[in-house]
Amino acid sequence: MTPADFPWLDHDGQPVACVEKVRVLRENDSELRQALQDAFEDGILMGVSPEAMRRSFTAMLADLVDPTAKGKE
């Protein structure tokens, strides 16, 4: 799925309609994809298995903190 195809949804499950917000989200998505691809390739070239690289990325995603959830935990 490309950044242009991703359905950016708000808290109510509705598509984000603001053109500027969608532009920023698409730019962030594109930059992150490139950084992840670069890191993935570096790891593989240094002998790390693709599965281990994917597990590392998955663990990073699981550790992300929702900045709006402060005090709700």
Helices and strands as residue ranges (DSSP letters): H 19-45, H 50-62, G 67-69
